[in-house]
Amino acid sequence: MAEYRLYGMGESGNAYKAALMLNLCQLDWEPTFVDFFHGEQRSDQYLAEVNELGEIPVLEHEGKRISQSGVILHYLAEKTGKFGPATADEAREIWRWILFDNHKFTSYFATLRFMYGLNKSGETPVTEFLRGRALGAYGTVEKHLNGRSFMAADRPTLADISMVGYLYFDEETGIDRGAFPNINAWANRIAALPGWAHPYDLMKRGFPQK
Ligand SMILES: N[C@@H](CCC(=O)N[C@@H](CS)C(=O)NCC(=O)O)C(=O)O
C-alpha cells in the first residue's frame, strides 16, 4: 500500500493540484477514483467517512484525511520541505495567490469548463458571465507575471502548483491560453519540472463517454 492516498479523478484540476505536488515531490502515492460524475462525493458514506464538504481532493496520510487543495499543498510542503515559503513574506504571498486562485482564477474557469467544455451546454448567459470573470482573473495573473518567472517567489512554490491546476486541459472553453503569453510561458515552465505529468496520466477519468 502506498504511503499517500489521493481521492480524486482525472477531470478535477483541484485534485490535480495535489497529484502534481505528490508527483513533483516524488512521493509514494496512489489515487482512489471517486465517481464524481455519478455523485459519489455527495453520498452519505463519502460525507461521513471521507469528506464532510462533499468535495475532492482528499489526501489520506497516517490516519488523517485532509481536504482543500491549498491545505493539502501546505501539508505536503511541511512533510517534504519542498515548494514551501522560505520567509514569512513568502508565506503570505503564497497564501494570497492560493486564495485568489481558489476564489477567482480556478473557480470561474473550472465551472465554465464543466458546463461548456464537458457538458456541452452551448453559450448561455451563465457561461458568458463565467468567461468574463475567468478572463478578468487571467488578466490579473498575466500582468503579475510580467518580468517574473513564478507567482510568489523566484522559484516554483505551492502558489504555482495550485494555480496551474486547470491550465493543461484542452476542453473547449472559449479562452485561449495562447492569448496570454506570460501565462503560457509560466505553464510551460512548470510543465518542464522533473516529475510533471498531465492530469489524465495521473488519475482515472470519470466523465461518461457518449
Ligand atoms: N477549494 C476546494 C475546491 C474543491 C472542489 O470544488 N472540488 C470539486 C471537484 S474539482 C468538487 O468536489 N465539487 C463538488 C461540489 O462542489 O459539489 C479545493 O481547492 O480543494
The ligand as an ORCA input file, in Angstrom:
! r2SCAN-3c Opt
* xyz 0 1
  N     -11.422     24.868     -2.756
  C     -11.501     23.446     -2.970
  C     -12.391     23.171     -4.181
  C     -12.624     21.700     -4.362
  C     -13.716     21.463     -5.397
  O     -14.597     22.306     -5.652
  N     -13.678     20.273     -5.968
  C     -14.715     19.927     -6.909
  C     -14.178     18.980     -7.968
  S     -12.970     19.757     -8.978
  C     -15.826     19.266     -6.144
  O     -15.579     18.292     -5.463
  N     -17.046     19.778     -6.267
  C     -18.195     19.201     -5.660
  C     -19.247     20.232     -5.411
  O     -18.949     21.422     -5.445
  O     -20.364     19.829     -5.184
  C     -10.110     22.848     -3.180
  O      -9.239     23.573     -3.677
  O      -9.891     21.678     -2.818
*
